[in-house]
Amino acid sequence: MHLQSNVDLTLANTLRLPCNAEHYAAPSTLSALRAVLAHAHAQGWPVTLLGGGSNVLLPEQLPGLVLRPALNQWWLNHGQVAQQGDVFAHVGAGVNWHRFVMATAARRLWGVENLALIPGSCGAAPVQNIGAYGVELADTLQAVQVMELGTGHCYWLSAQACAFSYRDSIFKGELADSVVITQLVMRLSRVPAPQLHYGDLAARLSATPTPLEVADAVCAIRREKLPDPEVLANAGSFFKNPLVSNEQAAQLLRYYPAMPHFPQGEGQTKLAAGWLIDQCGLKGMQQGAFGVHQHQALVLVHFGGGDRRGLMKTADFIVAQVEERFGVKLEPEPRVVNP
Ligand SMILES: Cc1cc2nc3c(=O)[nH]c(=O)nc-3n(C[C@H](O)[C@H](O)[C@H](O)COP(=O)(O)OP(=O)(O)OC[C@H]3O[C@@H](n4cnc5c(N)ncnc54)[C@H](O)[C@@H]3O)c2cc1C
């Protein structure tokens, strides 16, 4: 068991928030993971799970154990065919999501090509049911293997049992902080099924693109629109797109007829958080070490030298401005990790 103490996680989170972990381990097998969990349990250490650190707001000190599963294998199971053309991919939690997407797209497999260039690990992907360009993880995920933090016991959850919805799953609710995701099973397909209805994807591609061409187009659009965390620290979309009642949306539309709105059924309408922030004149604003990206109002950026307290101050200011103007309360998308 390889345990490190007093580990600086500043470069292990894409917002570059300063954070020091009391203990840190990155086990690469299930038995090593079980052993380190048993040790943490025996020591009475709290356990914090970390993947690529692209969707977390870390505190300055993290007591106990920070655990980053390094289960880095993935393979295709051609034998397990449920339907003509289906191929099942088994993916370890430590595999980099974008690399997995590009590798399957290069093998002409359909299913996750629209989710290219989302940072982070495969193990974290089900936590918020990652989504982009009209596709969500839940569309192709078949099952998730988890290990209980308290007992080391492993079991499988079907996609249905994961209770996926918009940026949400059982891993943020009932199972939050009690299991570590160790493996995903994804159902991909050899049958062409391009999803090009979102944004200007269709305009950039032929009528019969390959999965790799779609993934490359998604990457190109994302590079044009989103700041690269390696260049300017950020966590992607900082706020979730808010859901409001149809009545509230209709009332707002009377004053703001150009407001983007997306009816969701069940009496709810989704609004675009970035548009609401932009309308408050906050795009490009800077407050100390943090600010709103100059081209993308949904992305908060860290210019350096700040900490989580400073970031939350800026976020609270934005939330208050939007609430005052539109009566809509924005919620952060990244997970606030507390000691
Ligand atoms: C530039 C940029 C663009 C982004 N674009 C998108 C986008 O288009 N769509 C989208 O949905 N998201 C997007 N994100 C958010 C982020 O990439 C995803 O949420 C991603 O899945 C997080 O993965 P991670 O490994 O970095 O997780 P982390 O940030 O390390 O962790 C996120 C949460 O998952 C938990 N966790 C991590 N690993 C495990 C595990 N093995 N088992 C159980 N829990 C675990 C952590 O405890 C934490 O609560 C973007 C982020 C950035 C920086």
The ligand as a Tripos MOL2 file, in Angstrom:
@<TRIPOS>MOLECULE
LIG
   53    58     1     0     0
SMALL
NO_CHARGES

@<TRIPOS>ATOM
      1 C1        -13.0540   23.1310  -19.0780 C.3       1 LIG1
      2 C2        -14.1020   22.2240  -18.5080 C.ar      1 LIG1
      3 C3        -15.1840   21.8380  -19.2840 C.ar      1 LIG1
      4 C4        -16.1590   20.9960  -18.7680 C.ar      1 LIG1
      5 N1        -17.2030   20.6270  -19.5710 N.ar      1 LIG1
      6 C5        -18.1690   19.8130  -19.0940 C.ar      1 LIG1
      7 C6        -19.2710   19.4230  -19.9420 C.ar      1 LIG1
      8 O1        -19.3450   19.7990  -21.1000 O.2       1 LIG1
      9 N2        -20.2090   18.6110  -19.4050 N.ar      1 LIG1
     10 C7        -20.1450   18.1600  -18.1240 C.ar      1 LIG1
     11 O2        -21.0430   17.4080  -17.7100 O.2       1 LIG1
     12 N3        -19.1190   18.5000  -17.3060 N.ar      1 LIG1
     13 C8        -18.1430   19.3160  -17.7540 C.ar      1 LIG1
     14 N4        -17.1000   19.6900  -16.9370 N.ar      1 LIG1
     15 C9        -17.0780   19.2050  -15.5450 C.3       1 LIG1
     16 C10       -16.1770   17.9530  -15.3200 C.3       1 LIG1
     17 O3        -15.2690   17.7800  -16.3790 O.3       1 LIG1
     18 C11       -16.9930   16.6730  -15.1610 C.3       1 LIG1
     19 O4        -17.9070   16.7940  -14.1050 O.3       1 LIG1
     20 C12       -16.1030   15.4500  -14.8940 C.3       1 LIG1
     21 O5        -16.8650   14.2670  -14.9350 O.3       1 LIG1
     22 C13       -15.3740   15.5250  -13.5590 C.3       1 LIG1
     23 O6        -14.4180   14.4880  -13.5360 O.3       1 LIG1
     24 P1        -13.1900   14.5060  -12.5500 P.3       1 LIG1
     25 O7        -12.5210   13.1910  -12.6560 O.co2     1 LIG1
     26 O8        -12.3540   15.7070  -12.7680 O.co2     1 LIG1
     27 O9        -13.9630   14.6060  -11.1360 O.3       1 LIG1
     28 P2        -13.5270   15.3840   -9.8370 P.3       1 LIG1
     29 O10       -13.6630   16.8480  -10.0570 O.co2     1 LIG1
     30 O11       -12.2220   14.9030   -9.3190 O.co2     1 LIG1
     31 O12       -14.6880   14.9100   -8.8520 O.3       1 LIG1
     32 C14       -16.0180   15.3030   -9.0620 C.3       1 LIG1
     33 C15       -16.9150   14.5900   -8.0230 C.3       1 LIG1
     34 O13       -16.9020   13.1960   -8.2750 O.3       1 LIG1
     35 C16       -16.4450   12.4740   -7.1170 C.3       1 LIG1
     36 N5        -15.6570   11.3480   -7.6320 N.ar      1 LIG1
     37 C17       -14.5190   11.4110   -8.3650 C.ar      1 LIG1
     38 N6        -14.1110   10.1700   -8.6680 N.ar      1 LIG1
     39 C18       -15.0060    9.3240   -8.1220 C.ar      1 LIG1
     40 C19       -15.1340    7.8880   -8.0840 C.ar      1 LIG1
     41 N7        -14.2590    7.0830   -8.6950 N.pl3     1 LIG1
     42 N8        -16.1920    7.3530   -7.4210 N.ar      1 LIG1
     43 C20       -17.1080    8.1510   -6.8010 C.ar      1 LIG1
     44 N9        -17.0370    9.4890   -6.8040 N.ar      1 LIG1
     45 C21       -16.0080   10.0620   -7.4520 C.ar      1 LIG1
     46 C22       -15.6390   13.4680   -6.3260 C.3       1 LIG1
     47 O14       -15.6170   13.1180   -4.9380 O.3       1 LIG1
     48 C23       -16.4070   14.7560   -6.5870 C.3       1 LIG1
     49 O15       -17.5310   14.8350   -5.7420 O.3       1 LIG1
     50 C24       -16.0820   20.5290  -17.4320 C.ar      1 LIG1
     51 C25       -14.9990   20.9130  -16.6280 C.ar      1 LIG1
     52 C26       -14.0070   21.7600  -17.1630 C.ar      1 LIG1
     53 C27       -12.8290   22.1500  -16.3120 C.3       1 LIG1
@<TRIPOS>BOND
     1     1     2 1
     2     2     3 ar
     3     2    52 ar
     4     3     4 ar
     5     4     5 ar
     6     4    50 ar
     7     5     6 ar
     8     6     7 ar
     9     6    13 1
    10     7     8 2
    11     7     9 ar
    12     9    10 ar
    13    10    11 2
    14    10    12 ar
    15    12    13 ar
    16    13    14 ar
    17    14    15 1
    18    14    50 ar
    19    15    16 1
    20    16    17 1
    21    16    18 1
    22    18    19 1
    23    18    20 1
    24    20    21 1
    25    20    22 1
    26    22    23 1
    27    23    24 1
    28    24    25 2
    29    24    26 1
    30    24    27 1
    31    27    28 1
    32    28    29 2
    33    28    30 1
    34    28    31 1
    35    31    32 1
    36    32    33 1
    37    33    34 1
    38    33    48 1
    39    34    35 1
    40    35    36 1
    41    35    46 1
    42    36    37 ar
    43    36    45 ar
    44    37    38 ar
    45    38    39 ar
    46    39    40 ar
    47    39    45 ar
    48    40    41 1
    49    40    42 ar
    50    42    43 ar
    51    43    44 ar
    52    44    45 ar
    53    46    47 1
    54    46    48 1
    55    48    49 1
    56    50    51 ar
    57    51    52 ar
    58    52    53 1
@<TRIPOS>SUBSTRUCTURE
     1 LIG1         1 GROUP 0 **** ****
